[in-house]
Amino acid sequence: MERSIRRADVVIAGGGASGLAAAIELGMKAQALDVLVIEKMPEPGRKIRATGSGRCNISNTGAAGFSRIMEFFREIGLVTRTYENGLVYPYSESAADVAALLTERAASLGVEFACGEEIMSVRYVPASLVSDAAPGSSNVFRLESVIKDRDGLKNITTYASFVILAMGGKAGPTFGTIGDGYRIARNIGHSVVTPVPALTGIECSEWDEDNEPCAVTLGGTRSSGVVSLYKDRQEVFGEETRIFEEAGEIQFTKYGISGICVFNMTRHMRYDRRAGESLDEFLVKIDLFPDGDIAEYISDRQAGRFADTPAGEILRTVLREPLADYIIASADSGPDENGRSLADRELSSLGDDEIRAIADRVHSLEFHPARIRGWNDAQVTMGGVSLDEINEATSESLLVKGLYITGELADRDFQCGGYNLSNAFITGLAAADDISQ
């Protein structure tokens, strides 16, 4: 088995948004340092290319460090556009352009890339073990990595004065983020808050085929509304147990609910199985008619020329047909004396209790989470290296001098809208600036 040894002043483990930002910043501000980016995928920036549905929502005017991030992009020549809602995109709205620009800028500044190489371990060792360690240094980092090719395995040992762990979390494993950074961080002494997927869809028990009515009929339907999350160990779910609420477009899928407001809600659905907690403690309610009272709407038509209209039909003037049908079926307590379902009965035949039952479901349609979608669907990771062990101003480890932990590898996660990419960029820049100084 072939083995080789190399040295660098700074090794950046991971060629994603955080690692590339750090590499470029070091290339601009610390030209004397040899910077090496080790990326296990065939090329850097794979995950960047997929962000923002290929458009790359690189930041948000409300994100921490926004001015610093925009200064960085101006320095490297990226032209951006900002929308009224605060979302910032490259002017081309091409994520591939951003990934290519970051990679090219780093390379032009002398940053070396080692792609297709997987880091297996990082250790802090005495400098006396390295023949040409920097004068006065007491310890250096020893990284063991491997390259797999047609000729077999090649083992590489790399010595460095500084290491930036920018290996990402576990979301989007097809882009190489499989959580191996957590193992490396643990082995060097850090603790890791259990990673769980976030900014993803929710599977709900109402989609079970035995459920009556079965919500599978809602698949492919979209509706504006307000989604609310309740948490109560006693499963009472009074208003005082509401922990999240956001308006937006709700997407009803073949498995449950999705959409940006639902994605943001999943950030509040963390639970600890070891403490006896479960997803049963959460309940989702959706208001599909937040701009008025559907009971008044129905009563007005009940008293007018639409009195003979079937109840199922009148709801379709407000909601899309699958939702209208599902709500009427959910509110139906059984056939009347003539064997008619609630959907088939005229508005004039509905009593106050039946109107209220329909209204309750329109304004507070309940779904019980059965599962949060997994890593393949998640946009970000909740959990990671404990922030108690990181200097948040510089991204440097408080346990191991010269080690920096950036981006999604740390226990930080944010809502949709460019905030998570902003975190990657700003933490990478902070690490590079600290090393430069």
Secondary structure, DSSP 8 states (H G I E B T S, - for coil): -EEEEEEEEEEEE--SHHHHHHHHHHHHH-TTS-EEEEESSSSTTTTGGGGGGGT---EETTSTTHHHHHHHHHHHT--EEE-TTSEEEETT--HHHHHHHHHHHHHHTT-EEEESEEEEEEEEEEGGGSTT--TT--EEEEEEEEEEETTEEEEEEEEEEEEEE----SS-GGGT-SSHHHHHHHHTT--EEEEEEESS-EEEGGGSTTSSS-GGGGTTEEEEEEEEEEE-TTS---GGGEEEEEEEEEEE-SSEEESHHHHHHHTT----GGGT--GGGEEEEEES-TTS-HHHHHHHHHTTTTTTSBHHHHHTTTS-HHHHHHHHHHH--S--TT---GGGSBGGG--HHHHHHHHHHHHSEEE-EEEE--TTT-SEEEEEE-GGGB-TTT-BBSSSTTEEE-GGGBS----TTTHHHHHHHHHHHHHHHHHH-
